[in-house]
Amino acid sequence: MIISFTIQNWMSFREPVHFSMIASKEKQHRERIAKISKYQTSVLPIAAIYGGNASGKTNFFKALNFVKWLVVRGTSPDSIIPVETYRLDSLSQENPSRFKIELLKDEIIYEFSFAVTQHAILEEKLIQITSTSEKVLYDRQGDNPNFYSGLNKDMFLHFAFKGTRDNQLFLTNSITQKIETFRPIYDWFKDTLELVAPDSRFESFEHFLDEAHPLYNTMNQLLPKLDTGISQLGSEEIPFDNTPFTQAVKNKIKEDVKEGVTIRLLNPSTNERFIITRKSGQLVAKKLVSFHSNHEGEQIQFDIRQESDGSQRVIDLLPAFLELSDINSKKVYVIDEVDRSLHSLLTWQLLEAYLSNCTNDSRSQLLVTTHDILLMDQKLLRRDEMWVTERSLTGCSHLISFSDYKDIRYDKNIQKSYLQGRLGGIPKISLIPASNQKEE
């Protein structure tokens, strides 16, 4: 789970902005709040971030995406780090961007932070937080490492640190060097944190093709209930040589895909998705397709590209919501523009279904950005689960929790206050010239 996330000098966020998933003392929906007894703290299962266009919602999403990318994939030798500083003043462009994230992994809270420019990691620190103190596992300041006393005698750690490039995180290089000490944190970024952009397409679509997958039946049972017109999803097997990819791509697949390996492929021109698997030495291709029932009850096959954008978005998100709702799930999904192409009632029901499965023992988490103010309802979300981004006159983004507004009672109509501009985060639009406005 994400405990907190702080960013500074990243895109439209110039000043430090702190985002926290620690629950307040609010009494609403307490039955679904995760209890971390070791730390005597409670963590929220969901957060919804609102705001006008260009207010900073997507920049917040991109910050998390950048941190994951830098940890999991990282840079190649001599490449520039694609960090994006605040550009509306010259001083910020010269300063590093800073990121700090507190996360829960195996019931232990860690704090990972770093400062970065386009050319180098200037600072990097990993802290293990106990119930009573903090243990700095390592602290990187320029070329000098400072390891925790219990790790300092490990000469291979020092060797690995000296082999860490200036444009590379030590956390990333330690995994490359097969150091297992910090793997739990790396694995959290790699396997637990999932980011879904508005234009993401069928990231987990192969679940709909594998009848042995535990979610296969559940997903196909739910689809007809979501008013998409789709009765089920399935696959069409086609000869690999008939797939609509260039010969160069096909040749590379033949070289790279080994026995038993499965890869995903997208045809950008038609939005068709394929999985390619090598079985018994031969490449097998399957294409995701949909089925609709006709008036006689027969199943008629359609290509996915023939489905509406809303239906395709449901297919994108359904595996994520089902995975989050699993009682043993520890996934953290961050979905930018969760409401894109979806009806408000459908988005509400997806969120409500997830939250109905959350308990004090749950460890899954969902962060969304949205424009849908119908979700801004205390019957669905607590005040500390709702945030708003706002851009100042100087172009800086700020992030504010609704729980910081003291006049918002538990029974207050937040939607009305928001639309009246009393909570910020609404667009400032002036399409009518002042000379055309009527005098009072």
C-alpha positions in Angstrom: 0.0 0.0 0.0 1.0 3.6 -0.5 1.3 5.4 2.8 2.3 8.8 1.4 3.9 10.3 -1.7 5.7 13.7 -1.8 7.0 15.4 -5.0 8.8 18.7 -5.6 9.9 20.5 -8.8 8.1 18.0 -11.1 6.2 19.4 -14.0 3.5 21.8 -12.6 4.4 21.0 -9.0 7.1 23.5 -8.0 6.8 23.5 -4.2 6.7 20.2 -2.1 3.3 18.6 -2.4 2.4 15.9 0.2 -0.2 13.2 -0.5 -1.2 11.0 2.4 -3.3 7.8 2.6 -3.2 7.8 6.4 -6.8 7.8 7.6 -8.0 10.7 9.7 -10.2 10.3 12.9 -13.3 10.4 10.7 -15.9 7.8 11.7 -17.5 7.2 8.3 -16.8 3.9 6.5 -14.4 2.7 9.2 -15.1 -0.9 8.5 -13.1 -0.8 5.3 -10.0 1.0 6.5 -6.9 -1.1 6.6 -5.5 -1.4 10.2 -1.7 -1.7 10.5 -1.6 -2.8 14.1 2.2 -2.9 14.3 2.3 0.9 13.6 -1.0 1.6 15.3 -2.1 3.4 12.1 -4.9 3.1 9.6 -4.5 3.4 5.8 -7.2 4.3 3.3 -8.2 1.9 0.6 -9.0 4.5 -2.0 -8.4 8.1 -3.0 -10.1 10.2 -5.7 -8.3 13.2 -7.1 -10.4 16.0 -8.7 -9.4 19.2 -10.4 -9.9 21.3 -13.5 -8.2 20.6 -16.8 -4.4 21.1 -16.6 -4.6 21.5 -12.8 -2.0 18.8 -12.2 -4.0 15.5 -11.8 -2.2 13.7 -14.7 1.1 15.2 -13.6 0.7 13.5 -10.2 0.0 10.2 -12.1 3.1 10.8 -14.3 5.2 11.4 -11.2 4.3 7.9 -9.8 4.8 6.5 -13.3 8.3 8.1 -13.6 9.4 6.7 -10.2 8.3 3.2 -11.1 10.0 3.4 -14.5 13.3 4.6 -12.9 13.2 1.9 -10.3 12.2 -1.0 -12.5 13.7 -0.3 -15.9 16.1 2.6 -15.3 18.4 4.2 -17.8 20.9 2.9 -20.2 24.6 4.0 -20.0 25.1 7.6 -21.0 21.4 8.3 -21.5 19.6 11.3 -20.2 17.1 10.8 -17.4 13.7 12.0 -18.6 12.9 14.1 -15.6 10.6 17.1 -16.2 11.2 20.0 -13.8 8.9 23.0 -13.3 9.6 25.3 -16.3 8.0 28.6 -15.4 11.0 29.9 -13.5 14.7 29.5 -14.3 15.8 28.6 -10.8 13.6 25.5 -10.7 15.0 24.3 -14.0 18.4 24.3 -12.5 17.3 22.4 -9.3 16.7 18.7 -9.0 13.3 17.1 -8.9 12.6 15.3 -5.6 10.4 12.3 -4.8 9.7 10.5 -1.6 7.3 7.5 -1.1 6.3 5.6 2.0 5.0 2.1 1.2 3.9 -0.9 3.1 5.5 -4.2 2.1 5.0 -7.4 4.1 3.6 -5.4 7.0 6.8 -3.2 7.1 6.8 0.4 6.2 9.7 1.7 4.0 10.6 5.2 2.9 12.3 5.5 -0.4 13.5 8.9 -1.7 15.8 10.4 -4.3 16.7 13.7 -5.9 17.4 13.6 -9.7 18.5 15.8 -12.6 18.6 14.9 -16.3 22.2 13.7 -15.8 22.5 12.2 -12.3 21.0 10.8 -9.2 22.2 13.4 -6.6 20.7 11.8 -3.5 19.0 8.4 -2.7 17.9 7.0 0.6 16.1 3.9 1.8 14.7 3.8 5.4 13.0 0.9 7.1 10.5 2.3 9.6 9.9 0.4 12.8 7.2 1.0 15.4 9.5 3.1 17.5 12.4 4.3 15.3 13.9 4.5 11.8 16.6 2.4 10.3 18.5 4.0 7.4 19.4 1.0 5.2 21.5 3.2 2.9 22.0 6.9 2.2 23.6 7.9 -1.0 25.0 11.4 -1.2 27.0 11.9 -4.4 29.7 9.3 -4.6 29.6 8.3 -0.9 27.4 5.5 0.5 26.4 5.3 4.1 25.0 1.8 4.9 23.3 0.7 8.1 25.8 -0.8 10.6 24.4 -4.3 10.0 25.1 -4.0 6.3 28.2 -1.9 6.3 30.5 -5.0 6.6 29.2 -6.5 3.4 31.9 -5.6 0.9 29.9 -6.7 -2.1 27.4 -3.9 -1.3 30.2 -1.4 -1.5 31.4 -3.0 -4.7 27.9 -2.8 -6.2 27.6 0.8 -5.1 30.9 1.8 -6.9 29.5 0.1 -10.0 26.3 2.2 -9.9 26.2 4.7 -12.7 25.6 8.4 -12.0 22.3 8.2 -13.9 21.1 5.0 -12.2 19.4 4.3 -8.9 21.5 2.1 -6.5 18.2 0.2 -5.7 18.0 -0.8 -9.4 21.6 -1.7 -9.7 21.5 -3.8 -6.6 19.0 -6.1 -8.2 21.0 -6.2 -11.4 24.0 -7.3 -9.2 21.7 -10.0 -7.6 21.7 -8.4 -4.2 18.6 -9.7 -2.4 18.6 -7.3 0.6 16.5 -4.6 -1.1 14.5 -6.9 -3.4 11.2 -6.5 -1.5 11.1 -2.8 -2.2 12.1 -3.3 -5.9 9.4 -6.0 -6.2 6.8 -3.7 -4.8 7.4 -1.2 -7.6 7.6 -4.0 -10.2 4.8 -6.3 -9.2 2.5 -4.4 -6.8 2.2 -0.9 -8.2 0.2 -0.8 -11.4 -0.5 2.4 -13.4 -3.3 2.6 -16.0 -3.3 5.6 -18.3 -6.4 6.8 -20.1 -5.2 5.3 -23.4 -4.1 2.0 -21.9 -5.5 -0.9 -23.9 -6.2 -4.4 -22.5 -3.1 -4.6 -20.3 -4.4 -7.9 -18.8 -6.5 -9.0 -21.7 -5.0 -12.5 -21.8 -7.1 -13.3 -18.7 -10.0 -13.4 -21.1 -8.3 -16.0 -23.3 -7.1 -18.5 -20.7 -10.0 -20.7 -19.5 -7.7 -21.9 -16.7 -7.2 -18.4 -15.3 -9.0 -18.0 -12.0 -10.7 -14.7 -13.2 -11.8 -16.1 -16.6 -15.3 -17.2 -15.6 -15.8 -14.3 -13.2 -15.0 -11.7 -15.9 -17.2 -13.3 -18.5 -20.1 -13.6 -16.0 -19.8 -9.9 -15.1 -19.6 -8.5 -18.7 -23.2 -9.1 -19.6 -24.3 -7.3 -16.4 -22.4 -4.1 -17.4 -24.7 -3.1 -20.2 -22.0 -3.4 -22.9 -24.0 -5.8 -25.2 -21.1 -8.2 -25.0 -22.1 -11.7 -23.9 -18.5 -12.9 -23.5 -15.0 -12.5 -24.6 -12.8 -15.2 -26.2 -10.1 -15.8 -28.7 -9.7 -16.7 -32.3 -6.6 -18.7 -33.2 -4.9 -17.7 -36.4 -1.7 -18.8 -38.2 1.2 -16.7 -37.0 2.2 -15.8 -40.6 -1.3 -14.3 -41.0 -0.9 -11.8 -38.2 -0.9 -8.1 -39.4 2.7 -7.3 -38.4 5.6 -6.4 -40.6 8.0 -9.1 -41.7 10.7 -7.4 -39.6 8.5 -7.7 -36.4 7.7 -11.3 -37.3 11.4 -12.2 -37.7 12.2 -10.7 -34.4 9.4 -12.6 -32.7 10.7 -15.8 -34.2 14.2 -15.1 -32.8 13.1 -13.9 -29.3 10.2 -16.0 -28.3 11.5 -19.2 -26.7 9.6 -22.4 -25.9 6.8 -21.8 -23.4 7.1 -18.0 -23.5 4.0 -15.8 -24.2 4.1 -12.2 -25.3 1.4 -9.5 -25.9 1.2 -7.6 -29.1 -0.9 -4.6 -30.3 -1.7 -3.7 -33.9 -1.9 0.1 -33.5 -3.8 0.7 -36.8 -6.7 -1.5 -35.8 -6.4 -1.7 -32.0 -6.4 -5.5 -32.2 -4.6 -7.4 -29.4 -2.7 -10.7 -29.9 -0.8 -13.1 -27.7 1.9 -15.1 -29.3 3.1 -18.4 -27.7 5.7 -20.9 -28.7 4.4 -24.5 -28.2 6.3 -27.6 -29.3 8.5 -25.4 -31.4 5.7 -23.6 -33.3 4.5 -20.1 -32.8 0.7 -19.9 -32.0 -1.2 -16.7 -32.3 -4.6 -15.8 -30.6 -6.6 -12.7 -31.1 -9.0 -11.2 -28.5 -12.6 -11.2 -29.9 -16.0 -10.4 -28.5 -19.4 -12.3 -28.8 -22.9 -10.9 -28.9 -26.1 -12.9 -28.7 -28.5 -12.5 -31.6 -32.3 -12.8 -31.5 -32.1 -16.5 -31.8 -29.6 -16.8 -28.9 -26.7 -17.6 -31.2 -23.2 -16.2 -30.4 -22.0 -13.8 -33.1 -18.3 -13.0 -33.2 -17.0 -9.4 -33.4 -13.6 -7.8 -33.6 -12.7 -5.7 -30.6 -12.2 -2.7 -32.8 -15.9 -2.9 -33.6 -16.8 -2.3 -29.9 -17.6 1.1 -28.6 -14.9 3.1 -26.8 -16.9 2.7 -23.5 -17.0 -1.1 -23.9 -13.3 -1.3 -24.6 -12.7 0.8 -21.5 -14.7 -1.6 -19.4 -12.6 -4.5 -20.8 -9.5 -2.5 -19.9 -10.6 -1.9 -16.2 -12.5 -5.0 -15.3 -9.5 -7.2 -14.6 -8.0 -4.5 -12.4 -11.2 -4.2 -10.3 -11.6 -7.9 -9.9 -7.9 -8.3 -8.9 -8.3 -5.5 -6.3 -11.4 -7.1 -4.9 -9.7 -10.4 -4.2 -9.5 -10.9 -0.4 -5.7 -11.7 -0.6 -4.8 -9.0 -3.1 -2.0 -6.5 -2.2 -2.1 -4.7 -5.5 -2.0 -0.9 -5.8 -3.7 0.4 -8.9 -3.4 4.0 -10.0 -5.9 4.8 -12.8 -5.8 8.2 -14.5 -9.2 9.4 -15.7 -11.0 6.4 -14.4 -14.3 7.7 -15.8 -13.2 8.2 -19.4 -15.9 6.9 -21.7 -17.8 5.4 -18.8 -21.3 6.3 -17.6 -21.3 7.8 -14.1 -23.4 5.0 -12.6 -21.1 2.4 -14.0 -18.0 4.1 -12.5 -19.8 4.4 -9.2 -20.7 0.7 -9.2 -17.2 -0.4 -10.0 -15.8 1.7 -7.1 -18.6 0.6 -4.8 -18.1 -3.1 -5.6 -14.4 -2.7 -4.8 -15.0 -0.9 -1.5 -17.6 -3.4 -0.4 -14.8 -6.1 -0.4 -12.4 -3.9 1.7 -12.0 -4.8 5.4 -9.6 -3.8 8.2 -7.4 -6.7 7.0 -7.3 -5.7 3.3 -4.1 -4.5 1.7 -5.2 -3.6 -1.8 -5.5 0.0 -2.8 -7.0 2.2 -5.6 -6.0 5.8 -6.5 -8.0 7.4 -9.3 -8.1 10.8 -11.0 -11.5 11.9 -12.2 -13.8 14.7 -13.4 -17.0 12.9 -12.4 -18.5 14.9 -9.6 -21.2 12.4 -9.1 -18.6 10.3 -7.3 -18.0 13.3 -4.9 -20.5 11.8 -2.5 -19.9 10.9 1.2 -22.1 7.9 0.8 -19.3 6.5 -1.4 -16.1 8.3 -0.3 -14.9 9.8 3.0 -13.7 13.3 3.1 -10.1 12.2 3.6 -10.4 10.0 0.5 -11.2 13.0 -1.8 -8.5 15.4 -3.0 -8.4 18.3 -5.4 -5.6 19.7 -7.5 -5.6 23.4 -8.2 -3.3 25.6 -10.3 -2.3 29.0 -9.0 -2.0 32.2 -11.0 1.7 31.5 -11.3 1.1 28.1 -12.8 2.0 26.0 -9.7 -0.1 23.0 -8.9 -1.3 22.3 -5.3 -2.9 19.2 -3.8 -5.5 19.6 -1.0 -7.5 17.0 0.9 -11.2 17.7 1.5 -10.6 16.8 5.1 -8.5 20.0 5.4 -11.7 22.1 4.9 -13.1 22.5 8.4 -16.5 23.6 7.3 -17.2 20.3 5.4 -19.5 18.3 7.7 -20.1 14.6 7.3 -23.6 15.3 6.0 -22.7 18.2 3.7 -23.4 18.2 0.0 -19.8 18.4 -1.3 -20.8 18.5 -5.0 -22.6 21.8 -4.5 -19.7 23.4 -2.6 -17.2 22.2 -5.2 -19.2 23.5 -8.2 -19.6 26.9 -6.4 -15.8 27.1 -6.3 -15.6 27.0 -2.5 -13.2 24.1 -2.6 -11.1 25.1 -5.5 -10.1 22.8 -8.4 -12.6 24.1 -10.9 -11.7 25.6 -14.3 -11.6 29.4 -14.5 -13.3 30.0 -17.8 -13.9 33.4 -19.4 -15.3 32.8 -22.9 -17.6 35.9 -22.9 -15.8 39.2 -23.4 -16.3 41.7 -20.6 -17.9 44.2 -23.0 -20.6 41.6 -23.9 -21.6 40.8 -20.3 -24.9 42.3 -19.2 -24.8 45.0 -16.5 -26.7 44.2 -13.3 
